[in-house]
């Protein structure tokens, strides 16, 4: 018995690095796996761009069939064009494309040397982290369509999704203004400290005193941009909260900032003191630093996609006998369109071709393609598997079955109100306490020594400014976010850490989450050392194509056959297998006890948790069996056992319940409540999560497809699992690299620990506030004391937060 | 000691010059992409040389 695998020459393509099979093409003594790769090589050779291959080994990408055969002429339609182009004048146009394929320095080099491929291209500039390229070209020499075609030809077909047509708004990154604010605050901070030296050293001679007042004026001047520009966000946020009748953390901060600035200015102008402007600038600087630290964003990832990001920008419309590629927004009801292999059905439509196999895994989670016959309705979002089909559009793109999910309330609601989080709950009580203490101070001094009232009250407001408090969250959660990022668990923002820490219920989607499309899932073990011939493969392929059993689907995928042959007398026997007559021979494929009923001995280990076996018989002769690996993710058992001990765990599946038996060991037998739910539509999933939340649970939803989009959005934390994090994932709060799936338990545990770190840092900063307040209430706050206490409290809290989270991460062996 | 006023003025001007340089760098987008330039700098200068030759 031999294990037969694809016989391959261990030779990899010079261009794309994929293993070349039998059809290797040799050119310039270099192997190429296909004509496409060779064409790119020749194109680059002709244009002296061979440097591409010296920067990296085998940097190329196999061009996708679909990209090459799509025409791009529709891009030159003026309406479409206008939406894609960033800027255009009489001669040049500027356009930015996202190209997810770029992955190495050679990619950058080639994309920045596009001008050598076409003189019409003036300049191209890559933003690698965002996987974007900005191209400036002369539109009278090369049209937009031709430009995209060129990119597609060299294997860098840009991402052209439907949402690009909706809005072309490119706002400058929010980081930019934060950098400016931080820079200005830092500049002011440093210089004010310098000019405060005479004050620190307590120089009391003539020169010292004149310098002190001169420096005082300079300091006011330097503080103005800090007050008016750098700290603006805090005032805006505090004011908008107050207008809604709420108090957030920014309120005491704003109060403190204003108190310091006003008192300092008064002291300097009235020559009664030198103020605390150094503390003022330092405070704003540290706060902004915290903000920057918290705002770690993953440029290449997108957390806010809806169905529009999945849909293609174009569709092939049939006009009479000819085909024309039009922009999706121009698609009208009644249009006849052509959908090729692996393309999405863009709108609900009626099938005009004889039959189609539609893979709805995207929409419903059901992993096996469904056979549709002529006249049946196809829902948007399905993917055609097999030959090109024709259909007639019934509904607008925005009113299709799939897209109607987006009309649910969940998607209309603005993002979760940030005012409910920990910092603001604490801030509410904190602010009330501070205001009470201030009031008490006023009353006390009013009756004892009225002259001290103003200075004592401002001192209270200054020292109570919750700088350290406001820094503990950004630094702890910001650091946690980074540590998660290293473990390939990417969070949308730092607030997510807090919500993650509160999770007590986890809901899994089956398809794509617990299971995955393994590439090496199927092997064929022949009975008599005789591999399947090409004809036999076609026979098996044609047979399994008629069955919707998941094993048939896996075998069909593995065979990857283009051709098929006529099948007659097809029969599917429940629990046994499938059989049909092909080329006059009876082909039977199915369970061992059915095929080997006559008791032939065969050395096989039988079905196991890891794989199922499918036996093949052709014309009465036993040919061997397929080993089909169960496509559950590795380590699933251990992970779920761990999670089940700490959380309530549920399974929602769009599939039918044929795998219930296999999944039971993972989720446990039912005791009272059902943990597994099958045949769930996208709406069912959403409602299920809503119901759990209604019972007071904090729900984490883990899914991967568009069908989970509603549930992901509704849940407290929606996690999307992705094999390739840069590729599409539905709108969510976090993206987890599928390879790190087993770490999920540890990651969740870590989020709980970092929540505790925040609480501890709160404790520390309260301690500082107490010490400071006891001085302030008694009216004894010296500028030097304030100048020292403020940075020390901030820095110690920041150090505590970052060091503890890092130590905890090391202890838990995350990253 | 009046010279100190001039010196302080000069030092402040120098500091402001750096601030302006920073603001320019931010507005110019130098803080947006922190990776690509690090790759770009390692390429051979073939491109620039050719441009020089053409001049």
Interface residues (C-beta under 8 A of the other chain):
Chain A: X51 X55 X105 X108 X109 X112 X113 X126 X127 X128 X129 X130 X173 X175 X176 X179 X180 X183 X184 X187 X190 X191 X195 X207 X211 X214 X218
Chain B: X1 X4 X5 X8 X12 X15 X18 X19 X22 X23 X26 X27 X29 X31 X32 X33 X34 X35 X36 X39 X40 X42 X43 X44 X46 X47
